[in-house]
Amino acid sequence: MGIVSWIILGLLAGGIAKVLLPGRDPGGLIGTTLIGVAGAFIGGWLSAKFLDKPIQT
């Protein structure tokens, strides 16, 4: 997956997390989606680093 795919995956994951777990959250929807994007970047980096899957841009 390329970097753009990581961003899209992170946005989707953050949005789904906010829908599944609503309530008072200091970050709101924006904070949750940014955490999702950060998680997608970390997961993509780990995959590229340890599973020999090169980053495709």
C-alpha distance matrix in Angstrom:
0.0 3.7 6.7 8.0 5.8 6.8 10.2 10.6 9.8 12.3 14.7 14.9 15.4 18.0 19.7 20.0 21.3 23.9 25.1 25.5 27.2 29.3 32.0 33.0 30.1 30.7 27.4 27.4 24.5 23.2 23.4 21.7 18.7 18.5 18.6 15.7 13.6 14.9 14.1 10.4 10.5 12.7 10.8 7.6 10.4 12.3 9.8 9.5 13.2 14.7 12.9 12.6 8.9 8.8 6.8 6.0 8.0
3.7 0.0 3.8 5.5 5.2 6.4 8.9 10.1 10.6 12.4 14.5 15.5 16.4 18.4 20.1 21.1 22.3 24.5 25.9 26.8 28.2 29.9 32.4 33.1 30.0 30.2 26.7 26.9 24.1 22.3 22.6 21.5 18.3 17.6 18.2 15.8 13.0 14.3 14.5 10.9 10.0 12.8 12.0 8.5 10.5 13.4 11.7 10.5 14.0 16.3 15.1 14.3 10.7 9.2 6.0 4.6 4.8
6.7 3.8 0.0 3.8 5.3 5.0 6.4 8.8 9.8 10.5 12.5 14.3 15.2 16.5 18.4 19.9 20.9 22.6 24.5 25.6 26.7 28.1 30.3 30.6 27.4 27.3 23.7 24.1 21.5 19.3 19.6 18.9 15.7 14.5 15.5 13.6 10.3 11.4 12.4 9.2 7.7 11.1 11.3 8.2 9.7 13.1 12.5 11.4 14.3 17.0 16.6 16.1 13.0 11.3 7.6 7.4 6.2
8.0 5.5 3.8 0.0 3.8 5.4 5.1 6.3 8.6 9.8 10.7 12.5 14.2 15.4 16.6 18.4 19.9 21.3 22.8 24.4 25.7 26.8 29.2 29.6 26.6 26.7 23.0 22.9 19.9 17.9 18.9 18.2 14.6 14.0 15.7 13.5 10.3 12.6 13.7 10.5 10.0 13.7 13.7 11.1 13.2 16.3 15.5 14.8 17.9 20.4 19.7 19.3 15.9 14.4 10.9 9.6 7.8
5.8 5.2 5.3 3.8 0.0 3.8 5.4 5.1 6.0 8.4 9.8 10.5 12.0 14.1 15.3 16.3 18.0 19.9 21.1 22.2 23.9 25.4 28.1 29.0 26.2 26.7 23.2 22.9 19.7 18.4 19.1 17.7 14.2 14.4 15.4 12.5 10.1 12.6 12.6 9.0 9.7 13.0 12.0 9.7 12.6 15.1 13.7 13.8 17.2 19.0 17.8 17.9 14.4 13.8 10.8 9.7 9.3
6.8 6.4 5.0 5.4 3.8 0.0 3.8 5.5 5.1 6.0 8.6 9.9 10.3 12.0 14.1 15.2 16.1 18.2 19.9 20.8 22.0 23.6 26.1 26.7 23.7 24.1 20.7 20.8 18.0 16.5 16.6 15.2 12.1 11.7 12.2 9.5 6.9 8.9 8.9 5.3 6.0 9.3 8.7 7.0 9.8 12.3 11.6 12.2 15.1 16.9 16.4 17.0 13.8 13.5 10.5 10.7 10.6
10.2 8.9 6.4 5.1 5.4 3.8 0.0 3.8 5.5 5.1 6.2 8.6 9.8 10.5 12.2 14.2 15.2 16.5 18.4 19.9 20.9 22.0 24.2 24.6 21.6 21.8 18.1 18.1 15.2 13.4 14.0 13.1 9.6 9.2 10.7 8.4 5.4 8.4 9.6 6.9 7.5 11.1 11.4 10.2 12.5 15.2 15.1 15.6 18.2 20.3 20.0 20.5 17.5 16.8 13.4 13.3 12.2
10.6 10.1 8.8 6.3 5.1 5.5 3.8 0.0 3.8 5.4 5.1 6.2 8.6 9.9 10.6 12.2 14.1 15.5 16.6 18.3 19.9 20.9 23.6 24.5 21.9 22.6 19.1 18.2 14.9 13.8 15.1 13.6 9.9 10.9 12.4 9.5 7.7 11.2 11.6 8.8 10.6 13.9 13.3 12.3 15.2 17.5 16.8 17.6 20.6 22.3 21.4 22.1 18.8 18.5 15.4 14.6 13.8
9.8 10.6 9.8 8.6 6.0 5.1 5.5 3.8 0.0 3.8 5.5 5.2 6.1 8.6 9.9 10.5 12.1 14.2 15.4 16.3 18.0 19.7 22.5 23.7 21.1 22.2 19.0 18.3 15.2 14.6 15.1 12.9 9.8 11.1 11.4 7.9 7.2 10.3 9.5 6.6 9.4 12.0 10.8 10.4 13.8 15.3 14.5 16.0 18.9 20.0 19.1 20.3 17.2 17.6 15.0 14.9 15.0
12.3 12.4 10.5 9.8 8.4 6.0 5.1 5.4 3.8 0.0 3.8 5.4 5.0 6.0 8.5 9.8 10.4 12.2 14.2 15.2 16.1 17.7 20.1 20.8 17.9 18.8 15.5 15.2 12.5 11.6 11.6 9.5 6.6 7.5 7.7 4.2 3.7 7.1 6.8 5.1 7.9 10.3 10.1 10.5 13.3 14.9 15.0 16.6 18.9 20.2 20.0 21.4 18.7 18.9 16.2 16.7 16.5
14.7 14.5 12.5 10.7 9.8 8.6 6.2 5.1 5.5 3.8 0.0 3.8 5.5 5.2 6.1 8.6 9.9 10.7 12.4 14.2 15.3 16.1 18.6 19.4 16.8 17.7 14.2 13.3 10.0 9.3 10.5 8.6 5.1 7.2 8.7 6.0 5.8 9.5 10.1 8.9 11.2 13.9 13.9 14.2 16.8 18.7 18.7 20.1 22.5 24.0 23.6 24.9 22.0 22.0 19.0 19.0 18.2
14.9 15.5 14.3 12.5 10.5 9.9 8.6 6.2 5.2 5.4 3.8 0.0 3.8 5.5 5.1 6.1 8.5 9.9 10.6 12.1 14.1 15.3 18.3 19.8 17.7 19.3 16.3 14.7 11.3 11.8 12.9 10.3 7.5 10.4 11.0 7.7 8.7 12.1 11.5 10.1 13.2 15.5 14.6 15.1 18.2 19.5 19.1 20.9 23.5 24.5 23.7 25.2 22.2 22.8 20.1 19.9 19.6
15.4 16.4 15.2 14.2 12.0 10.3 9.8 8.6 6.1 5.0 5.5 3.8 0.0 3.8 5.5 5.2 6.0 8.6 10.0 10.5 12.0 13.9 16.8 18.3 16.1 17.9 15.1 14.1 11.3 12.1 12.1 8.8 7.1 9.8 9.1 5.6 7.9 10.6 9.1 8.6 12.1 13.5 12.5 13.9 16.9 17.6 17.5 19.8 22.0 22.6 22.1 24.1 21.5 22.5 20.2 20.6 20.8
18.0 18.4 16.5 15.4 14.1 12.0 10.5 9.9 8.6 6.0 5.2 5.5 3.8 0.0 3.8 5.5 5.1 6.2 8.7 9.9 10.4 11.6 14.1 15.1 12.7 14.2 11.4 10.3 7.7 8.5 8.4 5.1 3.9 7.1 6.8 4.5 7.4 9.9 9.4 9.9 12.9 14.3 14.2 15.8 18.3 19.2 19.7 21.9 23.7 24.6 24.6 26.6 24.1 24.7 22.1 22.7 22.4
19.7 20.1 18.4 16.6 15.3 14.1 12.2 10.6 9.9 8.5 6.1 5.1 5.5 3.8 0.0 3.8 5.4 5.2 6.3 8.7 10.0 10.5 13.4 14.9 13.2 15.2 12.5 10.3 7.0 8.8 10.1 7.2 5.9 9.7 10.3 8.2 10.4 13.3 13.0 13.1 16.1 17.8 17.5 18.7 21.5 22.6 22.7 24.8 27.0 27.8 27.5 29.3 26.6 27.2 24.5 24.6 24.1
20.0 21.1 19.9 18.4 16.3 15.2 14.2 12.2 10.5 9.8 8.6 6.1 5.2 5.5 3.8 0.0 3.8 5.4 5.1 6.1 8.5 10.0 13.5 15.7 14.4 17.0 14.9 12.8 10.0 12.3 12.9 9.5 8.9 12.5 12.1 9.6 12.4 15.0 13.7 13.7 17.2 18.5 17.5 19.0 22.0 22.6 22.4 24.9 27.1 27.4 26.8 29.0 26.4 27.5 25.2 25.4 25.4
21.3 22.3 20.9 19.9 18.0 16.1 15.2 14.1 12.1 10.4 9.9 8.5 6.0 5.1 5.4 3.8 0.0 3.8 5.5 5.2 5.9 8.2 11.2 13.2 11.7 14.4 12.7 11.1 9.3 11.7 11.2 7.5 8.4 11.5 10.2 8.5 12.0 13.8 12.4 13.4 16.8 17.4 16.7 18.9 21.5 21.7 22.1 24.8 26.5 26.7 26.6 29.1 26.8 28.0 25.8 26.6 26.7
23.9 24.5 22.6 21.3 19.9 18.2 16.5 15.5 14.2 12.2 10.7 9.9 8.6 6.2 5.2 5.4 3.8 0.0 3.8 5.5 5.2 5.5 8.4 10.4 9.2 12.1 10.5 8.1 6.5 9.7 9.8 6.7 8.2 11.5 11.0 10.2 13.4 15.3 14.7 15.9 18.9 19.8 19.7 21.7 24.1 24.7 25.3 27.7 29.4 29.9 29.9 32.2 29.9 30.7 28.3 28.8 28.5
25.1 25.9 24.5 22.8 21.1 19.9 18.4 16.6 15.4 14.2 12.4 10.6 10.0 8.7 6.3 5.1 5.5 3.8 0.0 3.8 5.6 5.7 9.4 12.3 12.1 15.2 14.0 11.1 9.2 12.6 13.4 10.4 11.2 14.8 14.5 13.1 16.1 18.4 17.5 18.2 21.4 22.5 21.9 23.7 26.5 26.9 27.1 29.7 31.6 31.9 31.5 33.9 31.4 32.4 30.1 30.3 30.1
25.5 26.8 25.6 24.4 22.2 20.8 19.9 18.3 16.3 15.2 14.2 12.1 10.5 9.9 8.7 6.1 5.2 5.5 3.8 0.0 3.8 6.2 9.8 12.9 12.9 16.3 15.5 13.2 11.9 15.2 15.1 11.7 13.0 16.4 15.2 13.7 17.1 19.0 17.4 18.3 21.8 22.3 21.3 23.6 26.3 26.2 26.4 29.3 31.0 30.9 30.5 33.2 31.0 32.4 30.4 31.0 31.2
27.2 28.2 26.7 25.7 23.9 22.0 20.9 19.9 18.0 16.1 15.3 14.1 12.0 10.4 10.0 8.5 5.9 5.2 5.6 3.8 0.0 3.8 6.7 9.6 9.6 13.3 13.1 11.2 11.0 14.3 13.5 10.5 12.8 15.7 14.2 13.7 17.3 18.6 17.2 18.9 22.1 22.2 21.8 24.4 26.7 26.5 27.2 30.1 31.5 31.5 31.5 34.2 32.3 33.6 31.6 32.4 32.6
29.3 29.9 28.1 26.8 25.4 23.6 22.0 20.9 19.7 17.7 16.1 15.3 13.9 11.6 10.5 10.0 8.2 5.5 5.7 6.2 3.8 0.0 3.8 7.1 8.0 11.7 11.9 9.3 9.5 13.2 13.0 10.7 13.2 16.1 15.3 15.2 18.6 20.0 19.3 21.0 23.9 24.4 24.3 26.7 29.0 29.2 30.0 32.7 34.1 34.3 34.5 37.0 34.9 35.9 33.6 34.3 34.0
32.0 32.4 30.3 29.2 28.1 26.1 24.2 23.6 22.5 20.1 18.6 18.3 16.8 14.1 13.4 13.5 11.2 8.4 9.4 9.8 6.7 3.8 0.0 3.8 6.1 9.7 11.0 8.9 10.5 13.9 13.3 11.9 14.9 17.2 16.4 17.2 20.4 21.4 21.0 23.1 25.7 26.0 26.4 28.9 30.8 31.0 32.2 34.8 35.9 36.3 36.8 39.3 37.3 38.3 35.9 36.8 36.4
33.0 33.1 30.6 29.6 29.0 26.7 24.6 24.5 23.7 20.8 19.4 19.8 18.3 15.1 14.9 15.7 13.2 10.4 12.3 12.9 9.6 7.1 3.8 0.0 3.7 6.6 8.8 7.6 10.5 13.1 12.0 11.7 15.0 16.6 16.0 17.5 20.4 21.0 21.2 23.6 25.7 26.0 26.8 29.4 30.9 31.3 32.8 35.2 36.1 36.7 37.5 40.0 38.1 38.8 36.3 37.3 36.7
30.1 30.0 27.4 26.6 26.2 23.7 21.6 21.9 21.1 17.9 16.8 17.7 16.1 12.7 13.2 14.4 11.7 9.2 12.1 12.9 9.6 8.0 6.1 3.7 0.0 3.8 5.5 5.3 8.4 10.4 8.6 8.5 12.1 13.2 12.5 14.4 17.2 17.5 17.9 20.4 22.3 22.5 23.7 26.2 27.5 28.0 29.7 32.0 32.8 33.5 34.5 36.8 35.0 35.6 33.0 34.2 33.5
30.7 30.2 27.3 26.7 26.7 24.1 21.8 22.6 22.2 18.8 17.7 19.3 17.9 14.2 15.2 17.0 14.4 12.1 15.2 16.3 13.3 11.7 9.7 6.6 3.8 0.0 3.8 5.7 9.3 10.0 7.9 9.4 12.7 12.8 12.5 15.2 17.3 17.1 18.2 21.0 22.2 22.5 24.2 26.5 27.4 28.2 30.3 32.1 32.7 33.8 35.1 37.2 35.5 35.7 33.0 34.3 33.4
27.4 26.7 23.7 23.0 23.2 20.7 18.1 19.1 19.0 15.5 14.2 16.3 15.1 11.4 12.5 14.9 12.7 10.5 14.0 15.5 13.1 11.9 11.0 8.8 5.5 3.8 0.0 3.8 6.6 6.4 4.2 6.4 9.2 9.2 9.5 12.1 13.9 14.1 15.6 17.9 19.1 19.8 21.6 23.5 24.6 25.7 27.6 29.3 30.1 31.5 32.6 34.5 32.5 32.5 29.7 30.8 29.8
27.4 26.9 24.1 22.9 22.9 20.8 18.1 18.2 18.3 15.2 13.3 14.7 14.1 10.3 10.3 12.8 11.1 8.1 11.1 13.2 11.2 9.3 8.9 7.6 5.3 5.7 3.8 0.0 3.8 5.5 5.4 6.2 8.7 10.1 10.9 12.4 14.5 15.6 16.7 18.5 20.3 21.3 22.6 24.4 25.9 27.1 28.6 30.4 31.6 32.9 33.6 35.5 33.3 33.4 30.5 31.2 30.1
24.5 24.1 21.5 19.9 19.7 18.0 15.2 14.9 15.2 12.5 10.0 11.3 11.3 7.7 7.0 10.0 9.3 6.5 9.2 11.9 11.0 9.5 10.5 10.5 8.4 9.3 6.6 3.8 0.0 3.8 5.6 5.2 6.1 8.6 10.0 10.5 12.3 14.2 15.3 16.5 18.4 20.0 20.9 22.4 24.3 25.7 26.7 28.4 30.1 31.3 31.7 33.5 31.0 31.1 28.1 28.5 27.4
23.2 22.3 19.3 17.9 18.4 16.5 13.4 13.8 14.6 11.6 9.3 11.8 12.1 8.5 8.8 12.3 11.7 9.7 12.6 15.2 14.3 13.2 13.9 13.1 10.4 10.0 6.4 5.5 3.8 0.0 3.8 5.5 5.3 6.1 8.7 9.8 10.5 12.3 14.2 15.3 16.6 18.4 19.8 20.9 22.5 24.3 25.5 26.9 28.4 30.1 30.7 32.1 29.6 29.3 26.1 26.6 25.2
23.4 22.6 19.6 18.9 19.1 16.6 14.0 15.1 15.1 11.6 10.5 12.9 12.1 8.4 10.1 12.9 11.2 9.8 13.4 15.1 13.5 13.0 13.3 12.0 8.6 7.9 4.2 5.4 5.6 3.8 0.0 3.8 5.5 5.1 6.2 8.6 9.9 10.5 12.3 14.2 15.3 16.5 18.2 19.8 21.0 22.5 24.1 25.6 26.8 28.3 29.2 30.9 28.8 28.7 25.7 26.7 25.6
21.7 21.5 18.9 18.2 17.7 15.2 13.1 13.6 12.9 9.5 8.6 10.3 8.8 5.1 7.2 9.5 7.5 6.7 10.4 11.7 10.5 10.7 11.9 11.7 8.5 9.4 6.4 6.2 5.2 5.5 3.8 0.0 3.8 5.5 5.1 6.3 8.8 9.9 10.6 12.4 14.4 15.4 16.4 18.3 20.0 21.0 22.4 24.3 25.6 26.7 27.4 29.3 27.1 27.5 24.7 25.7 25.1
18.7 18.3 15.7 14.6 14.2 12.1 9.6 9.9 9.8 6.6 5.1 7.5 7.1 3.9 5.9 8.9 8.4 8.2 11.2 13.0 12.8 13.2 14.9 15.0 12.1 12.7 9.2 8.7 6.1 5.3 5.5 3.8 0.0 3.8 5.3 4.8 6.2 8.6 9.7 10.4 12.4 14.2 15.1 16.3 18.2 19.8 20.7 22.3 24.1 25.5 25.8 27.4 24.9 25.0 22.0 22.6 21.8
18.5 17.6 14.5 14.0 14.4 11.7 9.2 10.9 11.1 7.5 7.2 10.4 9.8 7.1 9.7 12.5 11.5 11.5 14.8 16.4 15.7 16.1 17.2 16.6 13.2 12.8 9.2 10.1 8.6 6.1 5.1 5.5 3.8 0.0 3.8 5.3 5.0 6.2 8.5 9.7 10.6 12.3 14.1 15.2 16.4 18.3 19.7 21.0 22.3 24.1 24.9 26.3 24.0 23.7 20.7 21.6 20.6
18.6 18.2 15.5 15.7 15.4 12.2 10.7 12.4 11.4 7.7 8.7 11.0 9.1 6.8 10.3 12.1 10.2 11.0 14.5 15.2 14.2 15.3 16.4 16.0 12.5 12.5 9.5 10.9 10.0 8.7 6.2 5.1 5.3 3.8 0.0 3.8 5.4 5.0 6.1 8.6 9.8 10.5 12.1 14.1 15.2 16.4 18.1 19.8 20.8 22.1 23.1 25.0 23.1 23.2 20.6 22.1 21.7
15.7 15.8 13.6 13.5 12.5 9.5 8.4 9.5 7.9 4.2 6.0 7.7 5.6 4.5 8.2 9.6 8.5 10.2 13.1 13.7 13.7 15.2 17.2 17.5 14.4 15.2 12.1 12.4 10.5 9.8 8.6 6.3 4.8 5.3 3.8 0.0 3.8 5.4 5.1 6.2 8.7 9.9 10.4 12.1 14.1 15.2 16.2 18.2 19.7 20.9 21.3 23.1 20.9 21.3 18.8 19.9 19.7
13.6 13.0 10.3 10.3 10.1 6.9 5.4 7.7 7.2 3.7 5.8 8.7 7.9 7.4 10.4 12.4 12.0 13.4 16.1 17.1 17.3 18.6 20.4 20.4 17.2 17.3 13.9 14.5 12.3 10.5 9.9 8.8 6.2 5.0 5.4 3.8 0.0 3.8 5.4 5.0 6.2 8.7 9.8 10.4 12.2 14.2 15.1 16.3 18.1 19.8 20.3 21.6 19.1 19.0 16.0 17.0 16.5
14.9 14.3 11.4 12.6 12.6 8.9 8.4 11.2 10.3 7.1 9.5 12.1 10.6 9.9 13.3 15.0 13.8 15.3 18.4 19.0 18.6 20.0 21.4 21.0 17.5 17.1 14.1 15.6 14.2 12.3 10.5 9.9 8.6 6.2 5.0 5.4 3.8 0.0 3.8 5.4 5.1 6.2 8.6 9.8 10.5 12.3 14.1 15.3 16.3 18.1 19.2 20.6 18.8 18.6 16.0 17.8 17.4
14.1 14.5 12.4 13.7 12.6 8.9 9.6 11.6 9.5 6.8 10.1 11.5 9.1 9.4 13.0 13.7 12.4 14.7 17.5 17.4 17.2 19.3 21.0 21.2 17.9 18.2 15.6 16.7 15.3 14.2 12.3 10.6 9.7 8.5 6.1 5.1 5.4 3.8 0.0 3.8 5.4 5.1 6.0 8.4 9.8 10.5 12.1 14.1 15.1 16.2 17.0 19.0 17.3 17.9 15.8 17.8 18.2
10.4 10.9 9.2 10.5 9.0 5.3 6.9 8.8 6.6 5.1 8.9 10.1 8.6 9.9 13.1 13.7 13.4 15.9 18.2 18.3 18.9 21.0 23.1 23.6 20.4 21.0 17.9 18.5 16.5 15.3 14.2 12.4 10.4 9.7 8.6 6.2 5.0 5.4 3.8 0.0 3.8 5.5 5.1 6.0 8.4 9.8 10.3 12.1 14.0 15.3 15.4 17.0 14.7 15.2 12.9 14.5 15.0
10.5 10.0 7.7 10.0 9.7 6.0 7.5 10.6 9.4 7.9 11.2 13.2 12.1 12.9 16.1 17.2 16.8 18.9 21.4 21.8 22.1 23.9 25.7 25.7 22.3 22.2 19.1 20.3 18.4 16.6 15.3 14.4 12.4 10.6 9.8 8.7 6.2 5.1 5.4 3.8 0.0 3.8 5.5 5.1 6.0 8.5 9.7 10.4 12.0 14.1 14.8 15.8 13.8 13.5 10.9 13.0 13.2
12.7 12.8 11.1 13.7 13.0 9.3 11.1 13.9 12.0 10.3 13.9 15.5 13.5 14.3 17.8 18.5 17.4 19.8 22.5 22.3 22.2 24.4 26.0 26.0 22.5 22.5 19.8 21.3 20.0 18.4 16.5 15.4 14.2 12.3 10.5 9.9 8.7 6.2 5.1 5.5 3.8 0.0 3.8 5.5 5.1 6.1 8.5 9.8 10.3 11.9 13.4 14.9 13.7 14.1 12.4 15.1 16.0
10.8 12.0 11.3 13.7 12.0 8.7 11.4 13.3 10.8 10.1 13.9 14.6 12.5 14.2 17.5 17.5 16.7 19.7 21.9 21.3 21.8 24.3 26.4 26.8 23.7 24.2 21.6 22.6 20.9 19.8 18.2 16.4 15.1 14.1 12.1 10.4 9.8 8.6 6.0 5.1 5.5 3.8 0.0 3.8 5.5 5.1 6.1 8.6 9.8 10.5 11.0 13.1 11.7 12.9 11.7 14.3 15.8
7.6 8.5 8.2 11.1 9.7 7.0 10.2 12.3 10.4 10.5 14.2 15.1 13.9 15.8 18.7 19.0 18.9 21.7 23.7 23.6 24.4 26.7 28.9 29.4 26.2 26.5 23.5 24.4 22.4 20.9 19.8 18.3 16.3 15.2 14.1 12.1 10.4 9.8 8.4 6.0 5.1 5.5 3.8 0.0 3.8 5.5 5.0 6.1 8.5 10.1 10.1 11.2 9.0 9.6 8.0 10.5 12.1
10.4 10.5 9.7 13.2 12.6 9.8 12.5 15.2 13.8 13.3 16.8 18.2 16.9 18.3 21.5 22.0 21.5 24.1 26.5 26.3 26.7 29.0 30.8 30.9 27.5 27.4 24.6 25.9 24.3 22.5 21.0 20.0 18.2 16.4 15.2 14.1 12.2 10.5 9.8 8.4 6.0 5.1 5.5 3.8 0.0 3.8 5.4 5.1 6.0 8.5 9.8 10.4 9.3 9.2 8.0 11.4 12.9
12.3 13.4 13.1 16.3 15.1 12.3 15.2 17.5 15.3 14.9 18.7 19.5 17.6 19.2 22.6 22.6 21.7 24.7 26.9 26.2 26.5 29.2 31.0 31.3 28.0 28.2 25.7 27.1 25.7 24.3 22.5 21.0 19.8 18.3 16.4 15.2 14.2 12.3 10.5 9.8 8.5 6.1 5.1 5.5 3.8 0.0 3.8 5.4 5.0 5.8 7.6 9.5 9.3 10.6 10.6 14.0 16.1
9.8 11.7 12.5 15.5 13.7 11.6 15.1 16.8 14.5 15.0 18.7 19.1 17.5 19.7 22.7 22.4 22.1 25.3 27.1 26.4 27.2 30.0 32.2 32.8 29.7 30.3 27.6 28.6 26.7 25.5 24.1 22.4 20.7 19.7 18.1 16.2 15.1 14.1 12.1 10.3 9.7 8.5 6.1 5.0 5.4 3.8 0.0 3.8 5.5 5.6 5.2 7.1 6.2 8.4 9.0 12.0 14.7
9.5 10.5 11.4 14.8 13.8 12.2 15.6 17.6 16.0 16.6 20.1 20.9 19.8 21.9 24.8 24.9 24.8 27.7 29.7 29.3 30.1 32.7 34.8 35.2 32.0 32.1 29.3 30.4 28.4 26.9 25.6 24.3 22.3 21.0 19.8 18.2 16.3 15.3 14.1 12.1 10.4 9.8 8.6 6.1 5.1 5.4 3.8 0.0 3.8 5.9 5.8 5.5 4.4 5.1 6.1 9.6 12.4
13.2 14.0 14.3 17.9 17.2 15.1 18.2 20.6 18.9 18.9 22.5 23.5 22.0 23.7 27.0 27.1 26.5 29.4 31.6 31.0 31.5 34.1 35.9 36.1 32.8 32.7 30.1 31.6 30.1 28.4 26.8 25.6 24.1 22.3 20.8 19.7 18.1 16.3 15.1 14.0 12.0 10.3 9.8 8.5 6.0 5.0 5.5 3.8 0.0 3.8 6.1 6.1 7.2 7.9 9.2 12.9 15.4
14.7 16.3 17.0 20.4 19.0 16.9 20.3 22.3 20.0 20.2 24.0 24.5 22.6 24.6 27.8 27.4 26.7 29.9 31.9 30.9 31.5 34.3 36.3 36.7 33.5 33.8 31.5 32.9 31.3 30.1 28.3 26.7 25.5 24.1 22.1 20.9 19.8 18.1 16.2 15.3 14.1 11.9 10.5 10.1 8.5 5.8 5.6 5.9 3.8 0.0 3.8 5.7 7.8 10.0 11.9 15.3 18.3
12.9 15.1 16.6 19.7 17.8 16.4 20.0 21.4 19.1 20.0 23.6 23.7 22.1 24.6 27.5 26.8 26.6 29.9 31.5 30.5 31.5 34.5 36.8 37.5 34.5 35.1 32.6 33.6 31.7 30.7 29.2 27.4 25.8 24.9 23.1 21.3 20.3 19.2 17.0 15.4 14.8 13.4 11.0 10.1 9.8 7.6 5.2 5.8 6.1 3.8 0.0 3.8 5.5 8.7 11.2 14.0 17.3
12.6 14.3 16.1 19.3 17.9 17.0 20.5 22.1 20.3 21.4 24.9 25.2 24.1 26.6 29.3 29.0 29.1 32.2 33.9 33.2 34.2 37.0 39.3 40.0 36.8 37.2 34.5 35.5 33.5 32.1 30.9 29.3 27.4 26.3 25.0 23.1 21.6 20.6 19.0 17.0 15.8 14.9 13.1 11.2 10.4 9.5 7.1 5.5 6.1 5.7 3.8 0.0 3.8 6.1 9.4 12.1 15.5
8.9 10.7 13.0 15.9 14.4 13.8 17.5 18.8 17.2 18.7 22.0 22.2 21.5 24.1 26.6 26.4 26.8 29.9 31.4 31.0 32.3 34.9 37.3 38.1 35.0 35.5 32.5 33.3 31.0 29.6 28.8 27.1 24.9 24.0 23.1 20.9 19.1 18.8 17.3 14.7 13.8 13.7 11.7 9.0 9.3 9.3 6.2 4.4 7.2 7.8 5.5 3.8 0.0 3.8 6.6 8.8 12.4
8.8 9.2 11.3 14.4 13.8 13.5 16.8 18.5 17.6 18.9 22.0 22.8 22.5 24.7 27.2 27.5 28.0 30.7 32.4 32.4 33.6 35.9 38.3 38.8 35.6 35.7 32.5 33.4 31.1 29.3 28.7 27.5 25.0 23.7 23.2 21.3 19.0 18.6 17.9 15.2 13.5 14.1 12.9 9.6 9.2 10.6 8.4 5.1 7.9 10.0 8.7 6.1 3.8 0.0 3.8 6.2 9.5
6.8 6.0 7.6 10.9 10.8 10.5 13.4 15.4 15.0 16.2 19.0 20.1 20.2 22.1 24.5 25.2 25.8 28.3 30.1 30.4 31.6 33.6 35.9 36.3 33.0 33.0 29.7 30.5 28.1 26.1 25.7 24.7 22.0 20.7 20.6 18.8 16.0 16.0 15.8 12.9 10.9 12.4 11.7 8.0 8.0 10.6 9.0 6.1 9.2 11.9 11.2 9.4 6.6 3.8 0.0 3.8 6.4
6.0 4.6 7.4 9.6 9.7 10.7 13.3 14.6 14.9 16.7 19.0 19.9 20.6 22.7 24.6 25.4 26.6 28.8 30.3 31.0 32.4 34.3 36.8 37.3 34.2 34.3 30.8 31.2 28.5 26.6 26.7 25.7 22.6 21.6 22.1 19.9 17.0 17.8 17.8 14.5 13.0 15.1 14.3 10.5 11.4 14.0 12.0 9.6 12.9 15.3 14.0 12.1 8.8 6.2 3.8 0.0 3.8
8.0 4.8 6.2 7.8 9.3 10.6 12.2 13.8 15.0 16.5 18.2 19.6 20.8 22.4 24.1 25.4 26.7 28.5 30.1 31.2 32.6 34.0 36.4 36.7 33.5 33.4 29.8 30.1 27.4 25.2 25.6 25.1 21.8 20.6 21.7 19.7 16.5 17.4 18.2 15.0 13.2 16.0 15.8 12.1 12.9 16.1 14.7 12.4 15.4 18.3 17.3 15.5 12.4 9.5 6.4 3.8 0.0
